[in-house]
Amino acid sequence: MAYEEALQKISAPVDTDMSAKQYFFVDMDTDGTLKLIGDGVKAIGVLQDKPDGSVNPTVGAVGMVGVTKVFAGEAIAVGDDIASDSASKGKTAATGDIVLGRALTAASGAGVIFSMLLTLSSEPLA
């Protein structure tokens, strides 16, 4: 079962509907708002709530340090280094991917929520 623990968060503005993106990886866009990220790239953290972007300003909570839940894009094993897939979901990191954390629980496949220790590296996996 996925869990969170000792998770430090920040709030950041949201200008689009992210209500279906809880536990997805996010980064800051050039205008300072949250955005979803691409395959194997860096992130500032994991979206913790469901901001819909309809109220200005709308803010989203972003987990940056600690243990967070993550939405899996594929099967994940305990201990896997985790990166983002092209839809901002967790995947097992491949060579060249930025490692965002390490899986603490398993995910049997896509769409399963698992726990991950956020490490947010900026160096690609060798």
Secondary structure, 3 states (H helix, E strand, C coil): CCCCEEEEEEEEEECCCCCCCCCCEEEECCCCCEEECCCCCCCCEEECCCCCCCCCCEEEEEEEEEEEEEEECCCECCCCEEEECCCCCEEECCCCCECCEEECCCECCCCCEEEEEECCCCCECC
